[in-house]
Every structure is written in structure tokens, then in C-alpha cells.
Amino acid sequence: MIVFELICPKHHRFEGWFASAVDFDGQKGRGLLSCPVCGNSHIEKLPTAKIGKSEAKPARQSEARQPDAAAPTGQGDLPVQTNAALHPAKLNELIDFVLMNTENVGSEFSSEARRIHYREAPHRNIRGVATRTETEELLEEGIQVMSLPIPPRGDWH
């Protein structure tokens, strides 16, 4: 069995248990999946990160995957610890995850987040730079974004 974190267009998150990734795709394709909160059948699978190298640590991995905020397109997929202060090592894991699983759109972040939100561009996870005013405007439009302290490229490990 495999557990996927799922989300509906209204941002309700829930887990689904499947025999395999192919099983998930098949059920989704046949319209068999629906949100347990609102009944919406447009379900998406959220990306997950496997943090660490050992298969013997499922409990710690599960803790690290608990979402806290949504990605710029309203599809939350960032592994953020919610039950305690974020330890520096966990912050590094979060930053690594973001860097490996998002496209850098630079100063075009606000306009690209809008295009994705309004389905004028294909859905994908993005990161970039936005002013405080741009960020507030996105939030007022219902486009969920979050600020992260991503260090300059020369400081990446």
C-alpha cells in the first residue's frame, strides 16, 4: 500500500491509500476519487519528499511531511513541521526540497503565480521574488503564497 496526500480545488487536504501509483491514476481517471469534505472530484496528488536515506525512519519522515502552508498555486506541497519550532536542520531540508521541486521564475513570480492560479499557464510549483505589496495583493486575490528565507545560490550546500 502507498499513502498519498491529496487535495481538492477548495484546498481540503486528505490522505488516500492505494495499491500503487498506477492504482491512484486509474481511480482518478475513472472519477472514483472525491473530497471527503466537499465531495469535489477534481483531486490532485500533492508531491511528497522522502527526507533522509534510510527506509527505517518512516515516523520521522511522516512528521516532516505535515503541511503548514500552501504553495504559490494553492497546491500545498512543502514539508513543514507544524507542532514545534523549525530546527535549523529541518529548515535546510525544507529549503532543499523547495529548490529541488520548484521552478525559479525570478521577478516574474507575481505574474506567473496569477497565470497559474487563473489556469492561463500549466500548473507547476514555482518560486521567485516578490515585494511585500505584490505578496499582499496575491493573498487578497486568494492566491496562496508563502515567504521562505532561501539563501543566495552561492550559499547552497
Steps between C-alpha positions, in 0.01 A plus 500: 500500500605857437358813664465819299413840635216632287335839454183630337454839327360642826832414669362222719786261573459131570682170463423223258625142520572321172652175384741698280547830316340334197197413717468867600521612135239242399255599772547869422452437127175313564371778728493278807673748733323779685574739785359370829422859607327653196457206260696667217642239261783712357766349724873560468787311657739724692872440449673345796863496597691208633729661753801297605655195344383219727177308452504433876373847596135520390380676818746788463425531131128516576552781752702703250229469234224669697405804292480848644438732208409482139725546202457802273239328287288400794626143487682455831792264472769620727610279790475735797503395864194650671516370856828660611750769413679427174844364580786633278555151355130480408517847348787381279292196397208728417719731293655203319152365425385835362809542285473149356125506437423847370573706193672833562303770318695783662340844495209365292370316807185709553388494139581129458319408824193683368522327161519161671221583744267615222600198288660713228822301544559133585503411869849468645676587822682830473721724708628849443520849637207722594474824693291517814234694306492238221471223760212676676320553167535130415359403839207744459420328167489164677832383358679327784869575526760479771833667557804286556852604595677348198869595518694627197615225259862526619390392848323179389658180623 
